[in-house]
Amino acid sequence: MRPNPGSEVRVTDREHSLLVAGVSGQIKVERAIAEIRSARPVAVSGPQGVLIATPVEALDGALSADLQTLSAGHARLLLAAPRLRHLGLERDAPGALALPSIDLARITRLAVETDARIDAPVCALSAEDEAALELMHLALVLPALVVFPATDAALLASLVQVSLQDVIDYRSAQTHDLTIISRAPVPLEGAPESEFVIFRGGEGLRDQAAVIIGKPDLSTPVTVRLHSACLTGDLFGSLKCDCGDQLRHTARFMAENGGGILLYLDQEGRGNGISNKIRAYRLQAQGFDTYDADEVLGFDHDQRGFAFAAEMLKQLGVTIVRVMTNNPIKIAALETAGLTVAADQRIVGRLTDENVRYLASKRDRAGHMIDHLDQASPAHGGAKD
């Protein structure tokens, strides 16, 4: 805003800090995430130069033609390690395939089709490539992208640009950048004395909910559950999982047993996002189990992190916990984050013909502590913890 003639302009310390924050690396990464989710390319800079990164999800005929001109034959397709393994390559690291031409059909085949196989040599990624792939994970899109060196100054000036170091620092910074935004009593069925505490922060500045049920004694081990959001199960009662059962059982148990804290975390689809979760469900309908379906899409078995959940508990004054979970990863994550896990307790949902196979995969392939499956015969389906 332009001041009136003759007026004195003074910038307070707070205003100055906000101006500085506006160009910080964290803000740049958040802007890059928004661009990727809007199907637009971003620029990633590092010691080896600047590259233009475009998510495969964004590609169509027109954009492919533009990239063909701009890349001048120097484009590469970056794929995550799980996708490369599905394509038949024994590899624990992501890799790149040369794209002398931006062939949309070939890119789609290599990035998403179930029966594709590697058709060219795979090279290691640069640090800038790795950062660009990390941005895809943060944006909750498929971990497949087209990159090429930035040589057009006008194009570079038009794109959001983020540095390699900005991306490296982002996750750790977001873990501790959590703020309580609002809180209020919200009576629940089976747990009428409940309070919702909403945190903002974590990856993507998404809102996270802590539900304090009853009046837990913070001087003793507090019963807690880390529950990742499941739209299909929690809200719609999907038979492919027992998530809704786990959620409501937890609330009732805490209400009847001295209270507790239920963290409802925005980590749909084991951290892959709702769109990729539904893609995985489609693959499960074709016969893939939950982990193989995620691998087809380029995801590891579990993309979630729980350090920010531990930070939420710490801000609520919790230091010693009794965890309601079947997932040993959650127990280990809380301990790594500095909380004392005094005990853990299994949580059981109903078995359906649609979820038994998925629960068995969790037990047999990821070590989840699920003992009640002996009550049912194998079937197709899916669930999460």
N, C-alpha and C positions, 0 to 999 in steps of 0.2 A: 504494500500500500504506500502511495506517495504522500509524504507529510505536507502539511500546510506551509506555505512560504514563511520562513522565519522561525518555524518551530524547531525545538531541539529533539533529536532522536536519540533515545537511550535504549540499549539492549541489556536486559537483565542477565544475570548469570544463568538462570533457568532457561531463558530464551536461547542463549548462546549454546547451552548443552543440547537443547533440542535440535538446533541447526546442525551441530556437529553429528548428532546421532543420525540425522537424515541421510548422511552419506557414508555411514558405517558399513562394514562388511556384512554384518547381520542383515541390515535392511536390503542390501544388494542381493543377497541370497534369497530373501523372501520375495523380492520382485522377480527374480529369475524363476522361482517356483511358480509364481502366478502366470508368467509368460508361457512356461512349458504347459501348464494346465489349460491355457488358452490356445494351445496348438501353434505357438510361435517360436522361432529359433531364438537362442541366446548365444552370447559370446563368453568363452572361458579363457582367461589369460594365465600364463605361467612363464617360467624361465625359458621354455622351449618355444614360446610364441603364443599366438592367439588363434583359437579355433572356433568355428561356428558349429553349434550343436542343434540338431533338429530331431525331436522324438519321432519314431516311426509311426506312432499313432496319428501324427499330424499330416502325414504324407497323402497327397492326392495327385491327380494328373497334373494340375497347374503348378503346384509347389514343386513337384518332381522336375518339371521342365525348368523352373527357375533355378533349382539347385544344380541341375546339369550344366547350365551356363556359368553359374557362379563358382562351382567347384573345379571347373576346367580339367576334369579327369582325375582329381586328387582326393576324391571322397573315399571314406571308409565306413563300413557298418560295424558298430560296436555291439557286442552281445555279452551278456552275463555268463558266468561259468556254468550255472545249471542248464541254461539253454544250449550251450555248446556240448554239454554232456548228452543232452537229449538228441542232439544232432549227430552223435556218434563219436565225439572226440573226448577222450579221457583227459580232463583238464580241471584244475582247481582254481584257475584264475580267469578273469574275463579276457576276451580277445577281439581282434579286429580283422575284418576281411576287406580287401580292396574292392572298390566300386568304380571301375573305369567309366561306367555309365550308370546313371541313376535309373535302374530298371525296377520299376515299382513292383512288378510281379515277382521278380527274384528276391527283392528285399522282403516282401511280405511272406514269401515261402520260407526264407531262412529265419525270419523273426517270429513267426506265429504258427505255421502249419505243423501238424502233428507228424506227418510222414516225410518231412524234409530231411536231407542229409547234407553235410558239409560239401561244398563244391569248389573250394579254393583254399589256399594256405591261410592259416590263422597266425597273426602276429601279436606280440605283447603290446599292452597299452602304455602310453606315456602317462605321466602324472596328470597332465591336463585332461587326457581321455578319462582317467579314473574319476576326476572331479566331475566331468560332464555326466558320467554314468551315475554317480552319487546324486546328482541333481534329479535324475529321472526317478530314483528311489524316493527322494524327499517329496517329489511332486505326485507320487502314487500313480504313475503311468507305467506302461510296460518298460522294462529295462533294456530297451533296444533303441539305438539312435544312429543317425547319419552325421558324420563330422567331416569338416575339411578346413584347411588353413584359411584364415581371414586375410584376403588380399585386396578387397574392395573397401576403401576408406568410407565411402558413402554408406554402404551396407553396415559396416561396423558402427558408425555413428548413430545409426537408427535402432540398434539393438541394446537391450539390457546387457551389461557386461559385468562379470563377476570374476574375482581372482581365485586361483588355486587355493591360496591360504584362507580366503574367506570361507570356502566350502569345507576345508579341513577343520576350521574352528567352529563351524556352525552347530553341530550336534552337541558338543560339550557346552557351548554357551547357552543353548536352549534348555539343557537339563536344569540349569540353575536359575534360569530367567522365568520363574513362575510367580505369579501374583494372584492373591485372592481378590476376585472381582466382586462377588456378591455371595450372600448366604441368607437362608430363610428356612423356617420349619416347613416340612412338606410331609404330612401323614401318609403312610403307605399301608396298603392292605397287608395285614400280618405284622406290621411294624409301625404303629401309629405315631410313636415318638421318634421321629426322624428329622434330620436337618441336612439340607443340601448346601455344600460349600463349593462354589465354582472357582476354579483356577483358570487363568489364561496364561499361555506360554507353551513350552515344549515345542516340538517340531511343527512348523507351520502356524504357530500362534493359535492352535485349536483349543477350544474350551474343554476342560477336564472336570469331572464331578467327583467329589468325595461325599459320600452319604454317611453321616454319623448317626448310627442307630442306637437309641437308648442313651445311657450315660456311661460309656466305658471308662474304667479307672486307668488313667494313663501311667500310674505308678506300678502297675502290674502288666504282664503280657496282654496286649490288646488283640482281640480277634480281628483279622483283616482278610479281605479278599481283593485281589486284583482281577477285575472282570473286564475283558476287552469287548467293546461294543459289538453286537451282532444284530443288525437290523432284521434279518430274516428270522432269527430264532427268538430274540428278546421281544420284538414287537409283533411279528406275524405268526409266531408259533410254528416255525418250520419243523418238520419231522426229520430233517437231515441232521439235526444237532440237538443237544440237551442244554443249550445255553440258557434259554428262558427258565427252565427248571432250576438250573444252578443259581441263577440270579435271584429268583423268588425264594428258593430254599434258604439261601444265605441270609436274606433279610429276615425271614421268620426265625431262623436259628439264632441270629444275633439278638433279636428282640426278646427271645425267651431265655437267653443265657448270658445276661450281664452286659449286653451291648457290643458294639464293634464298629468298624469303619469299612465300608465297601467303596472301593475306587472304581468308578465307571470310566474306562479309558477309551479315547477315540483312536482305536487301533483295529479297525474292521479288517477281517480276513487275514488274521495273523500279521497285521502290519502292511498288507498289500493294497488296502482300500476296497471299497464296495464294488467298483467296476471290475477289478481283477478277481475279486472273490466270485463274482457271478461268472466270469470267464472260466474260472476253475471248476465251478459247479457244472458248467456245460461239458467240460472234459470228463468230470466224474460220471456224468450221465452216459458218456461214450465208453466207460469201462476203466478209466484211470483211477487210482486211489488218490487221496488228498495230496500226498507228497509228490507223486509223479505228475499230477496235474499242475502243481505249482512249478515244478521243474520245466515242464513244457513251456510255461510262460516266462521262464527265466528267473524264478525266485528260489531262494534257499528255503529250507523247511520252516523257518520262523524268522520274519523280518523285524519282530518287535524288540524294543528295548524297554527296560523297566526302571532305569536310573531316575527318570523324572517322577515316577510313581513313588519311589522312596523319598524323594525330595518333598512331595506333597505330604507324606506321612510325618516327616520331620517338622514341617511348618505347622502341622496340627499338634505337635508336642509328643509324637509317638517315637519311642526308641526301642521298645521290646515288643515283638509281635508273635502271635499264634496265627499261622497262615492257613486259610481254607483253600486248598488247591490239590490237584492231581499232578501238577506240572513241576518237575524238579528244577526247571530253568528259573521259575519265579522265585523259588526259595533261594537259589544261589545268587540271583540278581539282588535281592534285598540284603543278603549278607555282604555281598561285594560293595554295596552302597553304604555300608556302615551300620545297618540295623541288626539287632540281635534277634535271631529266630529261635524262640524258646521251644516251639513245637509246631507241627504241621498236622493238618486234619484233612481227610479225604472228603470230597463232596460228590454226591451221586445224583444223576438225573435219570429219567426214565429211558429204557431201551426201546427202540422202534426197529422195525424191519429196515427202515431207511438209514439209521445211524450206526448200526452195529459194526459194519465194515470199517467205517471211519474211526470209530473208537478203538477197534482192534488195531488199526494202523498206528494210531497214537501210542498205544501200549507197546506194540511190537517194534516200531521203527523209531520212536522218539522217547521211549522209556517212561511214558506217563504211568502213574500208579493207579491203574484201573483194574480192579479185581472182580467186579460184578458182571463182567462179560460172560463168565461161565454159565450164567443163567439163560443165555440166548444162543441161538444158532446163527452162523454167519449170514450176513445180508449186505446189500449195498447201502451206502449212505455217507453221512458226514457230520462232524461236530467239532468243537474247539474248547480248549481250556486256557 
